[in-house]
Amino acid sequence: MAAGHPAQAEVRREIRRALREVLGGAKGGQSPLILAAVSGGADSLALAAGLAAEAAALGVRAGAVVVDHGLQTGSAGTADTAAAQCRELGLDPVRIERVQVDPIGEGVEAAARAARHDVLDRVAKESGSPFVLLGHTRDDQAEQVLLGLARGSGARSLAGMPARRGRLLRPLLGVSRATTHAACAAWGLTPFADPMNEDPAFARVRARRALADLEADLGPGLTEALSRSADLLRVDADHLDGLARAALAPFASVAELPLADLAALPTAVRTRVLRRLLLGRGARPGDLSAAHVAAVDRLVTGRRARGPLHLPGIRVSRVGKGADARLSIEAVAPV
């Protein structure tokens, strides 16, 4: 498959780089099956085309998984069209997987993502595929960081999406959305324009519009800057998480936690340790916020803190005084 347009070459180069990194250039034996997750949009179609173009040189087989979330009228036809284009590109096998998602409120995005990832994991296991490629671009990364800033989240949230998580790979995080559209045009592909991408009811759509407005006011390069910031913060967050895992060990099996030992930890490590302890002892993951962890941290360090704290799924309080003061974390039954 020719790569006469610069956009095609860029997509292919990033896919080639990402797969060489994880496959290690190993030769011999049966060629592994690499799957592209395809929605029918420009990003995922460009991903599928790039994978098909690079498969032979990389010594892999290229397939695709098209997930139909059933959230829109005609979604089955959209999935069929996307699958047909994947087959025309030479991908094999091409599977269409249909899932059910509860389309209520803004939580539909999270529900759709969870359902999609479950399907991708299952199909990869069934087909023996070591990696599934996702089509997230640099623009998606910048929007993710902007949403993290709006939530007031910490470094892990601002680190955005990782290039690899388990068997999931995102080789196009350094590629712009404009490039994937140009690549599709050069390959003669017809992307699906998802109306949900224009619906301001979704936070990511509002973030996309806000990012465009900010770039218009501040000048070009903001998307690249946010994406670069995510890369830098991810390195820092990974290091701090490693320190937190090591620091957690002495507290893991202690019923009541010695406040002096907790308070002696550096703040960036202590708050990560506290979050793990809270989750491990009954806090509800989806409801435990950075503000909750900060409140517990004030309880630990004694900065004008008073307890007990009633947090989602747990009750946290100080026990004892002075050098014998301890932190108690108790799971509570839901009301």
N, C-alpha and C positions, 0 to 999 in steps of 0.2 A: 504494500500500500504506500503510495507516494506521500511525501511530506513537503510539497512544494511551497506551501504558505508558512510564514514564520510562526503563526499560531499553532499549526499542526506540529511543527518541529519542537516548539516549546512544550506542548502537552506530552509528546512522545519522550522527550528528554527527561522530564520529571518522573514519568512512570518508569522509565528505564533505570534512573538513578535509585528510586525507592525500592524497586524489586531487586536490583543487584545488591543493595545494602542488606536486605533481609535474607536473600537466598545465598549470599556469599559467593556467587559465581560458580556454585557446585555443578558439575556435569556428571553424566552417567546415571544409570537407573531409569525408572519411569519418570517422564516429564510431569511435574506437579501441575495440578489444575488451579489456576488463579481466576477468581470470580470478580466481576464488576457488579456492584449494586446499581441498578438503573431505574430511574423514575420516569424517564422520558424527557426530562428537562435538558437544557444545553450542557450543563456541567457534567451530568452523568453520561450523556451520549458521547461527549468528547472523550470522557474517561474510557468508555467502552471502545471507541475507535482507536484511541492511542494504545490500549492494551492489545487489541487485535493486531495492530501494526507492529508491535514490539515482541509479540509472543515467540515467534520463530527464533529470532536472534537471542532471546533470553533462555531458550530451551524449555519453555512452559507451554501448557495448553491454556486457552482463554475461553472462559464461559461467562454467563451473566445470570443474575437473579433480578427479575422485575417484580417489585412488590406493589400490589394494588390494594390501597388502604380502604377503598370503597367509600370515600368521604364526599365524592362529587358525582353528579349525574354523568354517565358516560365514562367513568373511570376504567371500566373493564375494556372498553374500546381503546382508551389511551394506553393501557398496559399492553394490549395486543399489538398496537402500532409500534411501541417501543421495542417489544420483543422481535417483531419482524425486522426492524432496522438492525438490531443486534445480529440476527441470523444473516442478514445481507452483508454485514461486516465480516462474517466468518466465525463468529463466536459459537462455540458448541461445547457443552449443552447450554441452552437458554431456557430457564424455568420461570414460569409465572406463578407467583404465590399470592393468594388473596387472603387478606386478614380483615378482622372486624375491629373497628375502633369506635369508642363512644364519643360522638362529635358534640361534646358539651363544653362550652367556655374555652378559654385560652389553654386549658389543660389538654385539649385535643392534640396539641403539638407534642407534648411529652408522652402522651399515650400512644400516638402514632410512632414516635421514635422508639419507644420500648417494644412495641409490637414488631416493628421493622427489624430491630436488632435481634430479637428472639428468632425471627424467621431466618435471617442471614446466618446466625450461629447454627441453627438446625440444618439448613441446607449445606453449609460448609462441612459439618460433621458427616452428613449422609453421603456427600460426594468425595470426602477425603481431601478437601481443599485446605491448604495451610493458611491462605490469606484471602480476604475479601477487600476489594478496593472501594472506597467511598469518594464521591466527587466534590467534597467541600473545597472551596477556593479561598484565596486570600481575602476576598470581600466578606465571605462568611465568617472568617476568623476575626476580622476587624469588627463586625457587627456583634460577635460574641463578646469581645472585650468591652465594647461600648455598653452592652447590657450588664456586664459585670460591674462596670463603673457606676451605672445607674443604681444598682442594688447595694452599692457600698460593700462589695465582697472583698475577700482577701486575695493574696497572691495566687492561690490555686485557681480561683475563678477567673482572675484576670489573665492567667496563663493560657486561656482559650482551649482549643481542641488540640490534642497531641497528634503528631504525625502517625503514631502507632499506639494502639491499645489492644493487646492480645493479638488476635488474628485480623483485626481491622486496621487497614492502612489508608492514610489520606495523602496520596502523592501530589495532589494539586494545591496544597495550601500556599504554595509560592506563586500560583498562577492566578491572574485576575479573571473575573467573570466575563469581561469583554473578550479576553483571549479564548475562552471556551466557546463563546458565541461565534467568534470569527473562525475557529477551528471547525465547528459544525458546518458553517457555510462552505468552507473549503472542501470538506468531505462530502458535501451534498446531503447532509442529514437535516431532518425537519424536527426541531425540538418542540415539545409541548409547553405552552405558556400557561403556567398554573395560576388561576385567578386568586388563589390564596396568597400568592406573593405580592398582591396589590391590596390586600384587605387590612386596613389599619387596626382591626380588632386584635391582630396578633402583634406582640411586642417586637418580634424580629423585623416585621415590616416597618414599624415605627422607627426602629433603630436604623434600618436601611435608609429611610428618608432623612432622618436626622444626620446621618453620616454624610449624605449628599449635600445637605445644607451647610454642614460644618466645612466640608471641602471647598464649597463655593465661597465661604467667608474667609477661611484661613489659607486657602491655596491648595494646590494638588500635593499629593504625597501623604495625606493623613491616613489613608487606608494602609499603606505600606508601613507607616510609623507605628500604628496600633498593632499590626501583625508582628512587627519586629519586637515591640515591647512584650508581646505575648511569649515569643521565643525566649527572651531574656528572663522573664519572670518564671517561666517553666523550669529553667535550670536552677534558679534560686529555690523555687518551691520543692523541687525534687530533693535538693540537698537538705532543706529544712525538714522535710518529711522523713528522710533517712535518719537524721539526728533524733527526731521525735520517736521513731520506732525503737531506737536504742534506749532512749530515756524512759520509755514506757515500761520496760521490762520489770524494774523493781516494784512497780505499783500494781502490776496486773493481777496478782493473787492476794492483795492486801484488802481486807474488808473495809477498814477506815483508813484514809490516806493521810500520812503525816504532812501537815501544812508547811512546816519548815522546809522539808525536802522539795515539795512542789514549788514553793516560793523561791527557792534557790536557783531554779532553772531559768535560763534566759527567756524573756517574754515570748519571743517568736517560737521557741521550742515548747514552752509551758502551755501556751494556748492550744497548740496542736495535740499535746499530750492530754489536756483536759477534754478536748473534743472527742478523742478516741475513748477516754474513760467514760464519758457521758453516754456515748453511743453503745459502748460495751455493756453498760449497766442499765439499759432500758430506755434511753432517750429515743424518740421517734426521728429517724434520719431526715425525712422530708420536712419536718417542722423545726428542727434544731437550727437556730440562726446564729450568725456571728455575734449578735447582740446578747443572746443567751450565754454564749461562751464567755463573752466579756464580763457579764454579770458574775459568773462563777469565778472568773479570774480575780475580780475585785474582792470576792469573798475569801479567796486564798491569800491574797496579799494584804488584806485588812485595810484597804483604802476606803474608809468610811462605808464599809459594806455591812449590811445586816441580813440575816437570814431568818427563816429558811427561804429558799427559792423554789417556787413551784414552776417547773419547766415541762415541756411536752413529754409526758411519760415518766417523769422522775421528780423526786424531791431532793434538794441539795441543801445541806446545812453544816454549820461548824459544830464540832463536838470538843469539849474540853477547853482549857485555857493555856496561855503561855507556850512553853516548849512542848507541852503534851497536846496541843490543839490538833485536831484532825478534821478531815473532810468526809462527810457521810453522803453517799449517793444511793438513794433507794428508789426502786421501780414502784410506780403506783398504777393501780388498775384504772382503765379508762372510765370516765364518768358516763 
